[in-house]
Amino acid sequence: MGLIRFVAMPTEQARAYQRGEPDAYGFQPERRTSDGDGVPCRHCLTNVAAGEDYLILAYRPFPAPQPYAETGPIFLHADECERAPETDVMPELFRASPDWIVRGYGHDDRIVYGTGAVTPKQHVCTRAHELLQRDDIAYVHMRSARNNCYQVRIDRA
């Protein structure tokens, strides 16, 4: 068993958005059709295939609003999809990008200053493990190094 685990969006949240419930800003998710390029679903952690419908919505991967509860755009299959299994191996979806932002959050769901860094993809697992060894880090987010969009949560195994 590994030391970390990549954790996709919870199914109950995905299903709520797929049913048309409002996003983190109170808006109905926008529905689009994928051209097959660059539409990563945060629930199944695969790209939405060409011709399939997807949702664009504001997502806040934190339990409650507060100054550090970053909210931003994500993509999600419009129809139900299987949640990605939790794994200690970086999901295939994330292997195309050369780097990611890896950042630690405290038990109070706030950024732990000094933990965020653009990290080459081959070092993401090591960096996440290092951060999760700290008592002040509860979990880690992996975000886009280009746009800061939330990708996946990383927890202790």
C-alpha positions in Angstrom: 0.0 0.0 0.0 1.2 3.5 -0.8 1.8 6.5 1.4 -0.7 8.8 -0.3 -4.0 8.5 -2.2 -5.5 10.5 -5.0 -9.1 11.2 -4.1 -11.7 12.3 -6.7 -14.7 14.5 -6.1 -17.2 12.8 -3.9 -20.0 11.0 -5.8 -22.8 12.8 -3.8 -21.4 16.1 -4.9 -21.1 15.0 -8.5 -24.7 13.6 -8.6 -26.1 16.9 -7.1 -24.5 18.9 -10.0 -25.6 16.3 -12.6 -29.2 16.7 -11.3 -28.9 20.4 -11.9 -28.4 21.6 -8.3 -26.6 25.0 -8.0 -22.8 25.3 -8.0 -20.7 27.0 -5.3 -21.9 30.4 -6.6 -25.6 29.4 -6.7 -25.8 29.1 -10.5 -27.0 26.2 -12.5 -24.1 24.3 -14.1 -23.6 25.1 -17.8 -24.0 22.2 -20.2 -21.7 21.9 -23.2 -20.6 19.2 -25.7 -17.0 18.1 -25.6 -14.8 18.3 -28.7 -12.7 15.6 -26.9 -9.8 17.8 -25.9 -9.0 19.1 -22.5 -12.2 18.5 -20.6 -11.1 16.6 -17.5 -14.0 15.3 -15.3 -13.1 15.7 -11.6 -15.3 12.7 -10.6 -14.1 9.9 -12.9 -10.7 11.5 -13.6 -10.9 10.9 -17.3 -11.4 13.3 -20.2 -14.9 13.7 -21.4 -15.0 12.1 -24.9 -15.8 14.0 -28.1 -19.6 14.2 -28.5 -20.4 13.7 -24.8 -22.0 16.4 -22.8 -20.3 17.9 -19.8 -20.9 20.5 -17.1 -18.9 23.6 -16.3 -19.5 24.8 -12.8 -17.9 26.7 -9.9 -16.6 24.2 -7.4 -15.4 24.8 -3.8 -13.6 21.7 -2.5 -13.9 22.8 1.1 -16.6 22.1 3.6 -17.6 25.8 4.1 -17.0 29.2 2.8 -14.1 31.1 4.4 -11.4 33.4 3.0 -9.1 30.5 2.0 -11.8 28.3 0.5 -10.8 28.7 -3.2 -13.6 28.4 -5.7 -13.1 27.9 -9.3 -14.3 26.3 -12.6 -14.2 22.6 -13.1 -15.6 20.1 -15.7 -17.8 17.2 -14.9 -19.6 14.6 -17.1 -23.2 15.7 -17.5 -24.3 12.1 -17.2 -23.4 9.8 -14.3 -19.9 8.4 -14.4 -18.1 6.0 -12.1 -15.9 7.7 -9.4 -12.2 7.2 -9.9 -10.8 4.6 -7.5 -8.6 6.0 -4.7 -5.0 5.1 -5.6 -1.4 5.9 -4.7 -0.6 6.1 -8.4 -1.0 9.4 -10.2 -4.1 9.0 -12.4 -3.4 8.8 -16.2 -5.4 12.0 -16.7 -2.7 14.1 -15.0 0.4 12.6 -16.8 0.2 14.8 -19.9 1.0 18.1 -18.1 4.6 18.7 -17.3 3.9 20.2 -13.8 1.2 20.9 -11.2 0.8 23.2 -8.2 0.9 21.1 -5.1 -0.3 22.9 -1.9 -1.0 21.8 1.7 -4.0 22.7 3.7 -4.4 22.7 7.5 -7.0 21.0 9.7 -8.9 24.3 9.6 -9.1 24.0 5.7 -6.8 27.0 5.2 -3.7 27.2 3.1 -0.5 26.4 5.0 1.8 29.1 3.8 5.0 28.1 2.2 3.7 24.7 1.0 2.5 25.7 -2.4 4.9 25.1 -5.3 4.8 24.3 -9.0 6.0 20.8 -9.0 7.2 18.6 -12.0 4.8 15.8 -12.5 7.4 13.2 -11.7 7.8 14.7 -8.2 4.1 15.3 -7.3 3.8 12.0 -5.3 7.0 12.6 -3.4 6.1 16.3 -2.7 2.6 15.3 -1.5 4.0 12.6 0.7 6.5 15.1 2.2 3.8 17.6 3.0 1.5 14.9 4.5 4.3 14.0 7.0 3.8 17.3 8.6 1.4 17.5 11.6 0.1 20.9 10.4 -1.0 19.5 7.0 -4.4 17.7 6.8 -4.5 17.2 3.0 -3.0 18.4 -0.2 -4.6 19.8 -3.4 -3.1 19.3 -6.9 -4.0 22.3 -9.1 -3.2 23.4 -12.6 0.1 25.1 -12.8 -1.3 27.3 -15.6 -4.7 28.3 -14.3 -4.8 27.2 -10.7 -7.9 25.1 -11.3 -8.5 22.4 -8.8 -7.8 18.9 -10.0 -7.7 16.4 -7.2 -7.2 16.0 -3.5 -4.4 14.0 -2.1 -4.7 12.4 1.4 -2.6 10.1 3.6 -3.1 6.5 2.7 
